[in-house]
Amino acid sequence: MITKIFRPFWSYDVQKTEEWLSSMAEKGHQLVKINKGTRLFIFEQAEPRKRTYRIGFDKIQPHLLSKVLLDDGWVKILQSGRWYVTANEQPQKIIKTFPVREGIVKHNKSIGYIFASVLIYLTIIVMFNLIIRSTLFFQDVPVHFVESPLWILTYSSMGIGIALWVLALYSVMKINKINKKLIAENTHRKKLQGSGTVERRLSQDEEKWLMRSGQLVVKRRIAWMYAPDKLEKWLEAMEEQGLNLFRVGKTGTVFYFKIGSPRKISYCADYQNNTDESYFDIHRDAGWKSAYVSTSSFQKWTLWSREYSMGEEEPQIYSDKSHQLKHARRIAVTYSCMFIPLVIFNILFIGANIHQMFNYNLDKIELLNMILFVILILIYGSFSIRTWLYYRRLSKRYNYNM
């Protein structure tokens, strides 16, 4: 007996899909195929059994399980394109190793970037239309509506656009949430395996008491990611003054320091478009500690720290100067691509209404709108300029040292 079940968004939440596959196996449904095009799961009737499933994604086809996984009881039961499904019939409590999530996290990020671009594009179009309509409304420009048999196409396009916007928003939020769960799952497993020690987090009441007693100092650094070298020097100077970095807030702009002894610590604010488990393992094995990891899907910053002794050469997370320059250029290009289109959009809006300003036809609301757009141009423009100044500072420093 063949059973076919349609699951359109199964890849958005592989953990939930794995639990569902386990429940199907207990009911006597054995997975034999996943149809990528139709999103159908195909099962054959079999003996009920308890199975732990793990879904993976690998650019290399076909994916081969390592000897460690095979020895631990894992078996690959099928592969559909780059997706593959493994199963283990041992009790989950005694399973020591699990297939990595790295491929799924990378795949989800790629899909998330695509939907985020669609979301931003559609949002800008909607904002532009609203601005045009509000401008016509405040100018008291007569608008004549002409009936047309082609209006049905307009409404259909609007409906498709709204549906696409909702789908993009749902996809971005869902993928971001699931990626956090997958990364947290791997981190939790490493803790259970004793791969490292975790410092106890102070409660809010304990932090408040330390702040009242003067033992905990809170500092804020807004928009440091556009000049990360200045943040690094600032943190290193704070450590030399005896203000030891304790933690960084979730937004990455609030820094908590404990009053302690002066220390020599090298800091590195590292931006990566994609980060995986191996990225953190490599740097931690080299003696670096992650003081902060951003949770945003669009700004993947990690703040690394490493203590060193007096008289010892300051450690650098990347010793190759050309690599550091490429890294700085990537930051500048990334943020320029993000902010320059917004600057152009605001300039075009001001240009379309500049004639009213010279004719003194602007009312208070329109004047406030113009001031707001000027402020946005200055903010977005400054962000982009600061990243290129950062790249220029590194270029001068390395050329001088060479």
C-alpha positions in Angstrom: 0.0 0.0 0.0 1.4 3.4 -1.0 0.6 6.6 0.9 1.4 10.1 -0.4 1.3 13.2 1.8 1.8 16.8 0.6 4.0 19.0 2.8 4.8 22.2 0.9 7.1 23.9 3.5 8.7 20.9 5.0 12.2 22.1 4.4 11.6 25.3 6.4 11.4 23.2 9.6 13.4 20.0 9.2 13.3 19.3 13.0 9.5 19.2 12.9 9.6 17.1 9.7 12.0 14.6 11.4 9.6 14.2 14.3 6.7 13.7 11.9 8.7 11.0 10.0 9.4 9.2 13.3 5.7 9.2 14.2 4.9 7.9 10.7 7.4 5.0 11.2 5.7 4.1 14.5 2.4 3.8 12.6 4.0 1.5 10.0 4.7 3.9 7.2 8.2 3.5 5.7 9.5 6.5 3.8 10.7 5.5 0.3 10.8 8.8 -1.7 10.5 12.6 -1.5 9.4 14.3 -4.7 11.0 17.7 -4.8 8.8 19.1 -7.4 5.4 18.2 -6.0 6.6 18.3 -2.3 5.1 14.8 -1.8 6.3 12.3 0.8 5.8 8.7 -0.4 5.4 5.9 2.1 5.1 2.1 1.9 3.2 0.0 4.4 5.7 -1.8 6.7 6.1 -3.1 10.2 5.8 -0.3 12.9 9.3 0.6 14.2 10.9 3.3 16.3 13.3 5.4 14.3 15.2 8.6 14.8 15.4 10.6 11.5 17.9 13.2 10.5 17.5 15.2 7.3 20.6 16.7 5.7 21.6 18.9 2.7 24.9 18.6 0.8 26.0 20.3 -2.4 28.1 17.2 -3.3 26.0 14.4 -4.7 25.6 11.7 -3.5 26.3 12.4 0.2 28.3 9.7 1.9 28.0 9.0 5.7 31.2 9.1 7.7 32.5 5.9 9.3 31.7 7.4 12.8 28.0 7.8 11.9 27.8 4.3 10.3 29.4 2.8 13.4 26.8 4.6 15.5 24.0 3.0 13.6 23.1 5.7 11.1 21.9 4.5 7.6 21.0 6.7 4.6 17.6 5.6 3.4 17.2 7.9 0.5 18.5 10.9 -1.4 16.4 13.4 -3.4 18.6 15.9 -5.2 20.9 17.5 -2.6 18.6 16.5 0.2 19.1 13.2 2.0 17.4 11.4 4.9 19.2 9.2 7.5 17.7 7.0 10.1 18.9 5.3 13.3 16.9 2.5 15.1 18.9 2.7 18.3 17.3 4.4 21.3 18.0 8.1 21.1 19.6 8.2 24.5 22.5 6.0 23.5 23.1 7.7 20.1 26.4 9.6 20.5 26.8 11.2 17.1 24.4 13.0 14.8 24.7 14.3 11.2 25.7 17.9 11.0 23.3 20.7 10.2 25.8 22.9 8.4 24.5 22.3 4.9 20.9 23.0 5.9 21.9 26.3 7.7 23.8 27.5 4.6 20.9 26.5 2.3 18.4 28.2 4.5 20.5 31.4 4.5 20.6 31.4 0.7 16.9 31.0 0.4 16.4 33.6 3.1 18.5 36.2 1.2 16.4 35.6 -1.9 13.1 36.2 0.0 14.6 39.1 1.9 15.5 40.8 -1.4 12.0 40.2 -2.7 10.5 41.6 0.5 12.7 44.7 0.4 11.9 45.3 -3.3 8.1 44.9 -2.8 8.2 47.1 0.3 10.0 49.9 -1.6 7.5 49.7 -4.4 4.6 50.0 -1.9 6.3 52.9 -0.1 7.0 54.7 -3.4 3.3 54.3 -4.4 2.1 55.6 -1.0 4.4 58.6 -1.2 3.2 59.4 -4.7 -0.5 59.1 -3.7 0.1 61.1 -0.5 1.9 63.8 -2.5 -1.0 64.1 -4.9 -3.5 64.2 -2.0 -1.7 67.0 -0.2 -1.3 69.0 -3.4 -5.0 68.8 -4.1 -4.3 67.5 -7.6 -7.6 66.3 -9.2 -7.5 62.6 -9.9 -9.8 61.1 -12.6 -10.6 57.4 -12.6 -11.3 55.9 -15.9 -13.0 52.6 -16.1 -11.1 50.0 -18.1 -11.6 46.3 -18.9 -7.9 45.9 -18.1 -8.4 46.8 -14.4 -8.9 43.1 -13.6 -5.3 42.6 -14.6 -4.3 45.4 -12.2 -6.2 43.9 -9.3 -4.8 40.5 -10.1 -1.3 41.8 -10.1 -1.9 43.5 -6.8 -3.2 40.3 -5.3 -0.2 38.4 -6.6 2.1 41.1 -5.2 0.4 41.0 -1.7 0.6 37.2 -1.7 4.2 37.2 -2.7 5.0 39.8 0.0 3.3 37.7 2.7 5.1 34.6 1.5 8.5 36.4 1.5 7.8 37.8 5.0 6.8 34.4 6.3 9.8 32.7 4.7 12.3 35.2 6.1 10.9 35.0 9.7 10.5 31.2 9.6 14.0 30.5 8.2 15.6 32.9 10.6 13.8 31.2 13.5 14.7 27.6 12.4 18.3 28.5 11.7 18.7 29.7 15.3 17.2 26.5 16.6 19.5 24.4 14.4 22.6 26.3 15.6 21.4 26.2 19.2 20.9 22.4 18.9 24.5 21.9 17.8 25.8 24.2 20.6 23.8 22.3 23.2 25.1 19.0 21.9 28.7 20.2 22.2 28.1 21.3 25.7 26.8 17.9 26.6 29.8 16.3 25.0 32.0 18.4 27.2 33.6 20.4 24.4 33.8 23.5 26.5 32.8 25.3 29.7 30.2 27.9 29.9 30.3 30.9 32.3 27.3 31.3 34.5 25.0 34.1 33.3 24.1 36.6 36.0 20.5 37.3 36.7 19.0 40.8 36.1 18.9 41.4 39.9 22.5 40.4 40.2 23.5 42.8 37.4 21.5 45.6 38.9 23.2 45.1 42.3 26.6 45.2 40.6 25.7 48.4 38.8 24.4 50.1 41.9 27.6 49.1 43.8 29.8 50.4 40.9 31.2 47.0 40.0 29.5 46.9 36.7 29.8 49.6 34.1 27.5 49.9 31.1 28.6 51.6 27.9 26.9 52.1 24.5 28.4 52.1 21.1 25.9 52.8 18.3 26.6 51.9 14.7 30.1 50.5 15.5 29.9 48.0 12.7 30.6 50.7 10.1 34.0 51.4 11.8 34.9 48.1 13.5 38.6 49.0 13.9 37.6 51.9 16.3 35.5 49.5 18.4 38.4 47.1 18.7 40.8 49.9 19.9 38.1 51.2 22.3 37.6 47.7 23.9 41.4 47.1 24.1 41.8 50.5 25.8 38.9 49.7 28.3 40.7 46.5 29.2 44.0 48.3 29.9 42.1 50.6 32.3 40.8 47.6 34.2 37.3 47.5 32.7 36.9 43.9 31.7 34.3 43.1 29.1 31.7 40.9 30.7 29.0 40.6 28.0 27.4 42.3 25.1 23.7 43.0 24.8 21.6 41.2 22.2 21.5 44.2 19.9 25.3 44.4 20.0 25.3 48.1 21.0 25.4 47.8 24.8 28.6 46.7 26.5 28.8 45.5 30.1 32.2 45.8 31.9 33.3 44.5 35.3 35.7 46.5 37.4 38.8 44.3 37.5 42.5 44.2 36.8 44.1 45.7 33.6 44.5 43.1 30.9 46.1 42.9 27.5 43.4 41.6 25.2 43.2 41.7 21.4 39.8 42.2 20.0 38.6 41.5 16.4 35.1 42.3 15.0 34.7 39.9 12.2 32.0 40.1 9.5 31.1 37.0 7.5 28.3 36.6 5.0 28.0 32.9 6.0 29.1 31.3 9.2 29.0 27.6 10.0 30.1 25.4 12.8 33.6 24.9 11.5 34.2 28.7 11.4 33.7 28.9 15.2 35.7 25.7 15.8 38.7 26.9 13.9 39.0 30.2 15.8 38.3 28.7 19.2 40.9 26.0 18.6 43.4 28.9 18.0 42.6 30.4 21.4 40.0 33.0 20.5 36.8 33.4 22.5 33.5 34.7 21.0 32.4 37.7 23.1 29.4 38.4 20.9 27.6 36.7 18.0 24.9 38.7 16.2 21.5 37.0 15.7 20.6 39.0 12.6 20.5 37.2 9.3 21.7 40.3 7.4 24.5 41.5 9.7 26.6 38.4 10.8 29.1 39.9 13.2 31.2 38.0 15.7 33.3 39.8 18.3 36.4 37.7 19.1 38.8 38.2 22.0 42.2 36.7 23.0 44.3 37.6 26.0 48.1 37.9 25.7 51.0 38.7 28.0 52.9 41.9 28.3 55.8 42.0 25.8 54.1 39.4 23.6 53.1 40.4 20.1 49.5 41.2 19.8 47.6 38.3 18.2 45.7 38.8 15.0 42.8 36.6 14.0 43.9 37.0 10.3 47.7 37.3 9.9 47.5 37.8 6.1 47.2 41.6 5.4 45.7 41.1 2.0 43.0 39.0 3.6 42.2 41.8 6.1 42.0 44.3 3.2 39.6 42.0 1.3 37.6 41.6 4.5 37.3 45.4 4.9 36.4 45.9 1.3 33.7 43.3 1.6 32.2 45.2 4.5 32.3 48.4 2.6 30.7 46.9 -0.5 28.0 45.0 1.5 26.8 48.1 3.3 27.1 50.3 0.2 24.8 47.9 -1.6 22.5 48.1 1.3 22.3 51.9 1.9 23.1 53.6 -1.5 19.8 52.5 -3.1 18.0 54.0 -0.1 20.0 57.2 -0.5 19.1 57.4 -4.3 15.4 56.7 -3.5 15.3 59.6 -1.0 17.1 61.9 -3.4 14.7 61.1 -6.2 11.8 61.9 -3.9 13.3 65.3 -2.9 14.1 66.0 -6.5 10.5 65.3 -7.5 9.2 67.9 -5.0 12.0 70.5 -5.0 10.1 72.9 -7.3 7.5 73.3 -4.6 10.1 74.3 -2.1 11.4 77.1 -4.3 7.8 78.2 -4.9 7.0 78.1 -1.1 4.1 75.8 -1.8 5.0 73.3 0.9 2.7 72.9 3.9 3.9 71.8 7.3 3.4 68.0 6.7 5.2 68.2 3.3 8.0 70.2 4.9 8.4 67.6 7.7 8.5 64.9 5.1 11.3 66.7 3.2 13.3 67.2 6.4 12.8 63.5 7.3 14.1 62.4 3.8 17.2 64.8 4.2 17.9 63.2 7.6 17.7 59.7 6.1 20.0 60.7 3.3 22.6 61.9 5.8 22.3 58.8 8.0 22.4 56.2 5.2 25.1 58.1 3.4 27.3 58.4 6.5 27.0 54.7 7.1 28.3 53.9 3.7 31.1 56.6 3.9 32.3 55.3 7.3 32.8 51.8 5.9 35.0 53.1 3.0 36.9 55.3 5.5 37.6 52.1 7.5 38.9 50.4 4.4 41.1 53.4 3.6 42.5 53.5 7.1 43.6 49.8 6.8 45.0 50.4 3.3 47.2 53.3 4.6 48.3 51.3 7.7 49.4 48.2 5.7 51.0 50.2 2.9 53.0 52.2 5.5 54.0 49.0 7.4 55.1 47.3 4.2 
